[in-house]
Amino acid sequence: MSDTNESDYQGFEEDVNFLVGTLKESFESSDVRFFIDEQNDTLYIELEGLNEYSEEEIEEIASPILEIMDLDFDEIIILPL
C-alpha cells in the first residue's frame, strides 16, 4: 500500500515539475520557483520576466497549458519573480 502512495506522490511531483518547466519555457523565463500551499490547496509559481507580459498575454499563454495539465489544485497562481 505504501508503494502505491509513494508512486502516486512521485507521479504528482513529476506533473508539478513538468507544469512549472513548461510555463518557464513558454514565458522564456530564466528562473522559476514554486510553492505548494497544502492547507489552501494552492500552487504558487513565480516566473522571472513575467512582468514583461500583459495580463491578457499571460492568460493566453498559460490557460491552455493549465487546462491540459489539469492538476488537482483549487488554485494555481502565477506571479512575477
N, CA and C atoms as a LAMMPS dump frame, in Angstrom:
ITEM: TIMESTEP
0
ITEM: NUMBER OF ATOMS
243
ITEM: BOX BOUNDS ff ff ff
-5.0000000000000000e+02 5.0000000000000000e+02
-5.0000000000000000e+02 5.0000000000000000e+02
-5.0000000000000000e+02 5.0000000000000000e+02
ITEM: ATOMS id mol type element x y z
1 1 1 N 0.818 -1.192 0
2 1 2 C 0 0 0
3 1 3 C 0.867 1.263 0
4 2 1 N 1.934 1.271 0.789
5 2 2 C 2.781 2.452 0.823
6 2 3 C 3.491 2.663 -0.509
7 3 1 N 3.763 1.581 -1.248
8 3 2 C 4.37 1.72 -2.573
9 3 3 C 3.447 2.473 -3.51
10 4 1 N 2.152 2.21 -3.42
11 4 2 C 1.182 2.9 -4.257
12 4 3 C 1.144 4.382 -3.907
13 5 1 N 1.103 4.689 -2.624
14 5 2 C 1.084 6.096 -2.204
15 5 3 C 2.366 6.812 -2.613
16 6 1 N 3.493 6.151 -2.455
17 6 2 C 4.763 6.744 -2.849
18 6 3 C 4.817 6.945 -4.359
19 7 1 N 4.316 5.99 -5.1
20 7 2 C 4.273 6.084 -6.558
21 7 3 C 3.343 7.212 -7
22 8 1 N 2.19 7.326 -6.333
23 8 2 C 1.258 8.411 -6.644
24 8 3 C 1.896 9.768 -6.385
25 9 1 N 2.601 9.884 -5.256
26 9 2 C 3.246 11.148 -4.91
27 9 3 C 4.34 11.494 -5.917
28 10 1 N 5.12 10.488 -6.328
29 10 2 C 6.172 10.735 -7.324
30 10 3 C 5.559 11.19 -8.639
31 11 1 N 4.451 10.587 -9.033
32 11 2 C 3.761 10.994 -10.256
33 11 3 C 3.252 12.422 -10.153
34 12 1 N 2.688 12.754 -9.006
35 12 2 C 2.195 14.112 -8.754
36 12 3 C 3.349 15.111 -8.813
37 13 1 N 4.464 14.765 -8.164
38 13 2 C 5.644 15.626 -8.152
39 13 3 C 6.173 15.845 -9.578
40 14 1 N 6.191 14.787 -10.38
41 14 2 C 6.641 14.891 -11.771
42 14 3 C 5.712 15.796 -12.566
43 15 1 N 4.396 15.675 -12.337
44 15 2 C 3.433 16.52 -13.047
45 15 3 C 3.629 17.995 -12.7
46 16 1 N 3.838 18.289 -11.416
47 16 2 C 4.052 19.678 -10.998
48 16 3 C 5.343 20.214 -11.62
49 17 1 N 6.407 19.434 -11.576
50 17 2 C 7.679 19.861 -12.168
51 17 3 C 7.554 20.067 -13.678
52 18 1 N 6.789 19.201 -14.347
53 18 2 C 6.573 19.349 -15.787
54 18 3 C 5.804 20.635 -16.077
55 19 1 N 4.755 20.907 -15.288
56 19 2 C 3.977 22.135 -15.467
57 19 3 C 4.861 23.362 -15.274
58 20 1 N 5.629 23.376 -14.196
59 20 2 C 6.498 24.517 -13.898
60 20 3 C 7.523 24.703 -15.022
61 21 1 N 8.117 23.618 -15.495
62 21 2 C 9.086 23.698 -16.587
63 21 3 C 8.468 24.183 -17.883
64 22 1 N 7.261 23.722 -18.168
65 22 2 C 6.559 24.144 -19.381
66 22 3 C 6.241 25.634 -19.329
67 23 1 N 5.774 26.104 -18.182
68 23 2 C 5.492 27.539 -18.045
69 23 3 C 6.776 28.354 -18.145
70 24 1 N 7.861 27.84 -17.566
71 24 2 C 9.146 28.537 -17.638
72 24 3 C 9.567 28.712 -19.099
73 25 1 N 9.447 27.649 -19.883
74 25 2 C 9.793 27.721 -21.312
75 25 3 C 8.842 28.64 -22.063
76 26 1 N 7.56 28.536 -21.78
77 26 2 C 6.556 29.317 -22.51
78 26 3 C 6.725 30.81 -22.298
79 27 1 N 7.132 31.195 -21.099
80 27 2 C 7.337 32.611 -20.809
81 27 3 C 8.799 33.025 -20.948
82 28 1 N 9.617 32.109 -21.463
83 28 2 C 11.04 32.364 -21.684
84 28 3 C 11.709 32.921 -20.425
85 29 1 N 11.377 32.329 -19.295
86 29 2 C 11.921 32.762 -18.011
87 29 3 C 13.284 32.141 -17.783
88 30 1 N 14.172 32.928 -17.199
89 30 2 C 15.494 32.396 -16.873
90 30 3 C 15.492 31.72 -15.502
91 31 1 N 14.487 32.034 -14.686
92 31 2 C 14.415 31.438 -13.358
93 31 3 C 12.957 31.234 -12.978
94 32 1 N 12.721 30.22 -12.155
95 32 2 C 11.373 29.918 -11.693
96 32 3 C 11.467 29.262 -10.323
97 33 1 N 10.465 29.493 -9.521
98 33 2 C 10.348 28.74 -8.276
99 33 3 C 8.856 28.575 -7.988
100 34 1 N 8.557 27.561 -7.192
101 34 2 C 7.156 27.311 -6.881
102 34 3 C 7.005 26.849 -5.445
103 35 1 N 5.783 26.989 -4.955
104 35 2 C 5.455 26.626 -3.591
105 35 3 C 4.051 26.047 -3.573
106 36 1 N 3.893 24.931 -2.878
107 36 2 C 2.577 24.323 -2.729
108 36 3 C 2.069 24.63 -1.333
109 37 1 N 0.938 25.322 -1.266
110 37 2 C 0.264 25.606 -0.009
111 37 3 C -0.789 24.519 0.177
112 38 1 N -0.417 23.471 0.903
113 38 2 C -1.303 22.319 1.066
114 38 3 C -2.569 22.673 1.821
115 39 1 N -2.481 23.574 2.787
116 39 2 C -3.641 23.935 3.587
117 39 3 C -4.739 24.554 2.716
118 40 1 N -4.348 25.387 1.76
119 40 2 C -5.315 26.045 0.876
120 40 3 C -5.415 25.376 -0.487
121 41 1 N -4.672 24.291 -0.687
122 41 2 C -4.664 23.541 -1.942
123 41 3 C -4.37 24.458 -3.136
124 42 1 N -3.294 25.254 -2.968
125 42 2 C -2.919 26.241 -3.973
126 42 3 C -1.467 26.035 -4.38
127 43 1 N -1.216 26.155 -5.677
128 43 2 C 0.135 26.095 -6.22
129 43 3 C 0.512 27.51 -6.661
130 44 1 N 1.606 28.023 -6.096
131 44 2 C 2.137 29.328 -6.483
132 44 3 C 3.355 29.096 -7.359
133 45 1 N 3.372 29.732 -8.525
134 45 2 C 4.508 29.634 -9.442
135 45 3 C 5.005 31.041 -9.716
136 46 1 N 6.289 31.267 -9.427
137 46 2 C 6.907 32.565 -9.68
138 46 3 C 7.846 32.431 -10.869
139 47 1 N 7.647 33.3 -11.86
140 47 2 C 8.426 33.25 -13.091
141 47 3 C 9.177 34.561 -13.303
142 48 1 N 10.469 34.455 -13.552
143 48 2 C 11.278 35.626 -13.884
144 48 3 C 10.82 36.164 -15.24
145 49 1 N 10.67 37.485 -15.322
146 49 2 C 10.293 38.123 -16.578
147 49 3 C 8.803 38.165 -16.849
148 50 1 N 8.007 37.651 -15.936
149 50 2 C 6.554 37.634 -16.147
150 50 3 C 5.986 39.041 -16.241
151 51 1 N 6.615 39.979 -15.557
152 51 2 C 6.122 41.364 -15.579
153 51 3 C 6.251 42.017 -16.953
154 52 1 N 6.921 41.36 -17.901
155 52 2 C 7.04 41.879 -19.263
156 52 3 C 5.798 41.56 -20.109
157 53 1 N 4.9 40.749 -19.555
158 53 2 C 3.69 40.332 -20.271
159 53 3 C 2.47 41.031 -19.682
160 54 1 N 1.513 41.327 -20.557
161 54 2 C 0.25 41.885 -20.069
162 54 3 C -0.574 40.747 -19.461
163 55 1 N -1.578 41.116 -18.694
164 55 2 C -2.449 40.118 -18.075
165 55 3 C -3.116 39.245 -19.139
166 56 1 N -3.506 39.854 -20.245
167 56 2 C -4.146 39.107 -21.334
168 56 3 C -3.17 38.099 -21.959
169 57 1 N -1.918 38.529 -22.157
170 57 2 C -0.907 37.634 -22.723
171 57 3 C -0.624 36.457 -21.785
172 58 1 N -0.57 36.749 -20.499
173 58 2 C -0.327 35.679 -19.526
174 58 3 C -1.439 34.65 -19.592
175 59 1 N -2.669 35.124 -19.61
176 59 2 C -3.808 34.199 -19.678
177 59 3 C -3.808 33.422 -20.99
178 60 1 N -3.503 34.092 -22.089
179 60 2 C -3.479 33.448 -23.399
180 60 3 C -2.421 32.339 -23.458
181 61 1 N -1.284 32.563 -22.837
182 61 2 C -0.207 31.571 -22.852
183 61 3 C -0.454 30.472 -21.831
184 62 1 N -0.853 30.843 -20.617
185 62 2 C -0.942 29.877 -19.519
186 62 3 C -2.209 29.022 -19.54
187 63 1 N -3.327 29.574 -19.961
188 63 2 C -4.596 28.839 -19.883
189 63 3 C -4.576 27.484 -20.579
190 64 1 N -4.117 27.398 -21.834
191 64 2 C -4.106 26.08 -22.49
192 64 3 C -3.208 25.072 -21.762
193 65 1 N -2.097 25.539 -21.223
194 65 2 C -1.175 24.656 -20.502
195 65 3 C -1.837 24.14 -19.234
196 66 1 N -2.481 25.031 -18.494
197 66 2 C -3.144 24.64 -17.253
198 66 3 C -4.309 23.696 -17.515
199 67 1 N -5.031 23.908 -18.608
200 67 2 C -6.148 23.03 -18.949
201 67 3 C -5.664 21.635 -19.307
202 68 1 N -4.581 21.548 -20.048
203 68 2 C -4.042 20.244 -20.448
204 68 3 C -3.533 19.486 -19.23
205 69 1 N -2.814 20.176 -18.356
206 69 2 C -2.229 19.518 -17.184
207 69 3 C -3.3 19.102 -16.179
208 70 1 N -4.299 19.935 -15.966
209 70 2 C -5.423 19.633 -15.084
210 70 3 C -4.988 19.033 -13.747
211 71 1 N -4.084 19.72 -13.06
212 71 2 C -3.652 19.266 -11.738
213 71 3 C -4.747 19.553 -10.717
214 72 1 N -4.764 18.763 -9.673
215 72 2 C -5.828 18.823 -8.682
216 72 3 C -5.538 19.863 -7.593
217 73 1 N -5.525 21.136 -7.988
218 73 2 C -5.375 22.245 -7.049
219 73 3 C -6.627 23.093 -7.134
220 74 1 N -7.008 23.713 -6.006
221 74 2 C -8.122 24.657 -6.048
222 74 3 C -7.734 25.876 -6.874
223 75 1 N -6.465 26.304 -6.711
224 75 2 C -5.969 27.455 -7.464
225 75 3 C -4.521 27.246 -7.862
226 76 1 N -4.165 27.767 -9.034
227 76 2 C -2.78 27.856 -9.452
228 76 3 C -2.546 29.338 -9.745
229 77 1 N -1.644 29.923 -8.983
230 77 2 C -1.398 31.365 -9.086
231 77 3 C -0.003 31.586 -9.665
232 78 1 N 0.057 32.361 -10.738
233 78 2 C 1.313 32.664 -11.419
234 78 3 C 1.69 34.102 -11.095
235 79 1 N 2.909 34.262 -10.582
236 79 2 C 3.375 35.572 -10.12
237 79 3 C 4.75 35.884 -10.725
238 80 1 N 5.096 37.178 -10.814
239 80 2 C 6.467 37.512 -11.244
240 80 3 C 7.464 37.215 -10.137
241 81 1 N 8.655 36.842 -10.536
242 81 2 C 9.724 36.539 -9.578
243 81 3 C 10.594 37.76 -9.371
